[in-house]
Amino acid sequence: MNIASATIALVGTAFLSLNLAVNIQSLRSCQSSESPDLCNYTGSISNGMVSLLLILTSLELCVTISAIAMWCSANCCNSREEISSPPNSV
């Protein structure tokens, strides 16, 4: 599940970055619209929301990669030591 989450977060980061780049380009054409103030306002709000989503998706990616790293160090690297019981002296 962590690997799927990391993949989805990586794809989401790419899509949000692309969306932010396209929104910035569309904001430049606001001066030729009928109401440039409204266009600038809605564009700025949209860019703010996409930026927040990009930050949160990047945070999700970092948390997921950390969880994968901890899981790998606990399970894959043979870091577990065998627990032996002391000899029974009766």
Phi and psi restraints in degrees (value plus and minus 20) as a CYANA .aco file:
   2 ASN   PHI     -86.1   -46.1
   2 ASN   PSI     -56.5   -16.5
   3 ILE   PHI     -86.9   -46.9
   3 ILE   PSI     -60.4   -20.4
   4 ALA   PHI     -84.9   -44.9
   4 ALA   PSI     -59.7   -19.7
   5 SER   PHI     -84.6   -44.6
   5 SER   PSI     -60.5   -20.5
   6 ALA   PHI     -85.6   -45.6
   6 ALA   PSI     -59.8   -19.8
   7 THR   PHI     -84.2   -44.2
   7 THR   PSI     -65.4   -25.4
   8 ILE   PHI     -85.7   -45.7
   8 ILE   PSI     -59.2   -19.2
   9 ALA   PHI     -85.8   -45.8
   9 ALA   PSI     -57.0   -17.0
  10 LEU   PHI     -86.7   -46.7
  10 LEU   PSI     -62.9   -22.9
  11 VAL   PHI     -85.6   -45.6
  11 VAL   PSI     -61.0   -21.0
  12 GLY   PHI     -82.6   -42.6
  12 GLY   PSI     -59.1   -19.1
  13 THR   PHI     -83.5   -43.5
  13 THR   PSI     -60.7   -20.7
  14 ALA   PHI     -85.4   -45.4
  14 ALA   PSI     -65.2   -25.2
  15 PHE   PHI     -84.1   -44.1
  15 PHE   PSI     -62.5   -22.5
  16 LEU   PHI     -87.5   -47.5
  16 LEU   PSI     -56.9   -16.9
  17 SER   PHI     -84.3   -44.3
  17 SER   PSI     -62.1   -22.1
  18 LEU   PHI     -83.9   -43.9
  18 LEU   PSI     -62.6   -22.6
  19 ASN   PHI     -82.6   -42.6
  19 ASN   PSI     -61.1   -21.1
  20 LEU   PHI     -84.3   -44.3
  20 LEU   PSI     -60.5   -20.5
  21 ALA   PHI     -85.4   -45.4
  21 ALA   PSI     -59.6   -19.6
  22 VAL   PHI     -89.3   -49.3
  22 VAL   PSI     -59.2   -19.2
  23 ASN   PHI     -84.0   -44.0
  23 ASN   PSI     -57.8   -17.8
  24 ILE   PHI     -85.5   -45.5
  24 ILE   PSI     -58.9   -18.9
  25 GLN   PHI     -86.9   -46.9
  25 GLN   PSI     -57.1   -17.1
  26 SER   PHI     -93.2   -53.2
  26 SER   PSI     -45.0    -5.0
  27 LEU   PHI     -86.8   -46.8
  27 LEU   PSI     -47.7    -7.7
  28 ARG   PHI     -89.2   -49.2
  28 ARG   PSI     -41.7    -1.7
  29 SER   PHI    -111.7   -71.7
  29 SER   PSI     -10.7    29.3
  30 CYS   PHI     -89.7   -49.7
  30 CYS   PSI     -47.3    -7.3
  31 GLN   PHI     -85.9   -45.9
  31 GLN   PSI     -45.3    -5.3
  32 SER   PHI    -112.9   -72.9
  32 SER   PSI     -18.0    22.0
  33 SER   PHI    -102.9   -62.9
  33 SER   PSI     151.6   191.6
  34 GLU   PHI     -87.0   -47.0
  34 GLU   PSI     -60.1   -20.1
  35 SER   PHI    -147.5  -107.5
  35 SER   PSI      70.3   110.3
  36 PRO   PHI     -86.0   -46.0
  36 PRO   PSI     -48.1    -8.1
  37 ASP   PHI     -86.6   -46.6
  37 ASP   PSI     -64.9   -24.9
  38 LEU   PHI     -84.6   -44.6
  38 LEU   PSI     -59.9   -19.9
  39 CYS   PHI     -83.4   -43.4
  39 CYS   PSI     -64.2   -24.2
  40 ASN   PHI     -84.4   -44.4
  40 ASN   PSI     -60.7   -20.7
  41 TYR   PHI     -84.0   -44.0
  41 TYR   PSI     -70.6   -30.6
  42 THR   PHI     -87.1   -47.1
  42 THR   PSI     -55.3   -15.3
  43 GLY   PHI     -86.1   -46.1
  43 GLY   PSI     -59.5   -19.5
  44 SER   PHI     -87.7   -47.7
  44 SER   PSI     -61.1   -21.1
  45 ILE   PHI     -82.6   -42.6
  45 ILE   PSI     -63.5   -23.5
  46 SER   PHI     -82.9   -42.9
  46 SER   PSI     -64.2   -24.2
  47 ASN   PHI     -84.6   -44.6
  47 ASN   PSI     -55.7   -15.7
  48 GLY   PHI     -84.5   -44.5
  48 GLY   PSI     -63.5   -23.5
  49 MET   PHI     -87.0   -47.0
  49 MET   PSI     -62.7   -22.7
  50 VAL   PHI     -85.1   -45.1
  50 VAL   PSI     -57.6   -17.6
  51 SER   PHI     -84.1   -44.1
  51 SER   PSI     -61.7   -21.7
  52 LEU   PHI     -83.5   -43.5
  52 LEU   PSI     -63.8   -23.8
  53 LEU   PHI     -82.5   -42.5
  53 LEU   PSI     -57.4   -17.4
  54 LEU   PHI     -85.4   -45.4
  54 LEU   PSI     -61.4   -21.4
  55 ILE   PHI     -83.7   -43.7
  55 ILE   PSI     -65.6   -25.6
  56 LEU   PHI     -88.1   -48.1
  56 LEU   PSI     -56.1   -16.1
  57 THR   PHI     -88.1   -48.1
  57 THR   PSI     -57.7   -17.7
  58 SER   PHI     -85.4   -45.4
  58 SER   PSI     -58.5   -18.5
  59 LEU   PHI     -84.2   -44.2
  59 LEU   PSI     -60.6   -20.6
  60 GLU   PHI     -80.9   -40.9
  60 GLU   PSI     -61.8   -21.8
  61 LEU   PHI     -82.8   -42.8
  61 LEU   PSI     -62.3   -22.3
  62 CYS   PHI     -84.3   -44.3
  62 CYS   PSI     -63.2   -23.2
  63 VAL   PHI     -85.0   -45.0
  63 VAL   PSI     -61.6   -21.6
  64 THR   PHI     -86.6   -46.6
  64 THR   PSI     -62.5   -22.5
  65 ILE   PHI     -84.8   -44.8
  65 ILE   PSI     -57.0   -17.0
  66 SER   PHI     -84.3   -44.3
  66 SER   PSI     -61.2   -21.2
  67 ALA   PHI     -84.9   -44.9
  67 ALA   PSI     -59.0   -19.0
  68 ILE   PHI     -85.3   -45.3
  68 ILE   PSI     -62.5   -22.5
  69 ALA   PHI     -83.4   -43.4
  69 ALA   PSI     -61.8   -21.8
  70 MET   PHI     -86.5   -46.5
  70 MET   PSI     -59.2   -19.2
  71 TRP   PHI     -84.5   -44.5
  71 TRP   PSI     -63.2   -23.2
  72 CYS   PHI     -84.8   -44.8
  72 CYS   PSI     -61.3   -21.3
  73 SER   PHI     -88.9   -48.9
  73 SER   PSI     -47.4    -7.4
  74 ALA   PHI    -102.7   -62.7
  74 ALA   PSI     -52.3   -12.3
  75 ASN   PHI    -130.8   -90.8
  75 ASN   PSI     -54.1   -14.1
  76 CYS   PHI    -114.2   -74.2
  76 CYS   PSI     -44.9    -4.9
  77 CYS   PHI    -114.7   -74.7
  77 CYS   PSI      -6.5    33.5
  78 ASN   PHI      32.1    72.1
  78 ASN   PSI      22.0    62.0
  79 SER   PHI    -103.5   -63.5
  79 SER   PSI     -25.7    14.3
  80 ARG   PHI    -100.2   -60.2
  80 ARG   PSI     113.2   153.2
  81 GLU   PHI    -118.9   -78.9
  81 GLU   PSI     126.9   166.9
  82 GLU   PHI     -92.1   -52.1
  82 GLU   PSI     116.7   156.7
  83 ILE   PHI    -118.1   -78.1
  83 ILE   PSI      97.6   137.6
  84 SER   PHI    -129.6   -89.6
  84 SER   PSI     122.5   162.5
  85 SER   PHI    -104.6   -64.6
  85 SER   PSI     127.8   167.8
  86 PRO   PHI     -85.2   -45.2
  86 PRO   PSI     133.2   173.2
  87 PRO   PHI     -81.7   -41.7
  87 PRO   PSI     122.1   162.1
  88 ASN   PHI    -103.3   -63.3
  88 ASN   PSI      93.5   133.5
  89 SER   PHI    -128.1   -88.1
  89 SER   PSI      78.5   118.5
